[in-house]
């Protein structure tokens, strides 16, 4: 059976950078990361712990705790998308650039 560490090892450097970027973004919910990369919120936390300096991880956790925009079920019901309507469309499932 694959463990969390096995799943993280399968990501390319570009994917790892994108996961970190999405995790730091205030308006990107954990559900978007799970949709695109298959990592649950708990796995994203483990991923960030493994791929950040200790001080950066603590700062990120403090910032993400109780942030309503990071959880789909806590967001306003009028927000039905993962990305801004003004963002460029690309071949990526969830385009951010």
N, C-alpha and C positions, 0 to 999 in steps of 0.2 A: 504494500500500500504506500502511496506517495505521501510524504509529509509536507508541511509548510516549507521547510528548507529546500526540499526537492523542487517544489513549484517555483520558488524564488530563483533558484539556480537556472531554471529554464528561460528566464527573461533575458533579452538582449540588453546591452548597455543603453540603447535608445529607449527601450520599454521601461527600464528602471528609472531613467531620468524623467520620463513622462509620468510615471506613477508618483514620483516624488513631487513633481510640479503640480499634478492634480490634487495631491494630498494637501499641499500648502495653500492652494487656491480656496478662498473663502466660499465662493459660490458653487463649487463643484461638489455635489453630494457623494458620499461613500458609495451609493448605489451606482453612480456613473463609473466609478473605478471597478466595481464588481462586474458591471455589464461589459466593460471593455477588456478587463484583464482577469476576471474571475477571482478576485481577492475580496473576501468579506471585510467588514470593518475591523474585526479582530486581527485578521491577517495583514491588513494595511498597517495597523499599529505595530505588529511584529516586524513587518517589512521596514517601516520607518526607524524602529529601534535598531535593526541590523545594519541599516544603510545611512545612518546619521551619527554625528558626534553626540555624545551624551548631553551636552548643553543644548544642542540644536533640537534633539528629541524632546527634552523637557520643555523648551520654549514652544515647540509645535503642539505638544499635548496640552499645555496650558491654554494655548490659543484655540484649539479645537474643542476643548471641553465646553459643553453647553452652547455651542454655536449652532443655531437652528438651521442655517443654510447648508450645513454638512450632512443633514439627515433629511431624506426625501419626505418622510412622514411628518416632520416638523415644519416644513416649508409652507408658504401660502398655497392654497389650492389652485390659484390662478397660474402658477408656474408649473408647466407640464413638460418642459424640455430640459435637457442636460446642458445645452449650449445657448448662447445668446443668438437671437435672430439676426444680428448684424455680423456674425462671424462668417468668414469665407467657408464655402463648402469644399471638402476634399474627399478623397477616397477612404479616409479614416472613418471608423464607426462614429466617433465623437470628435469632430474637428475642433481644434482650439486655436489654430492659426490660419 
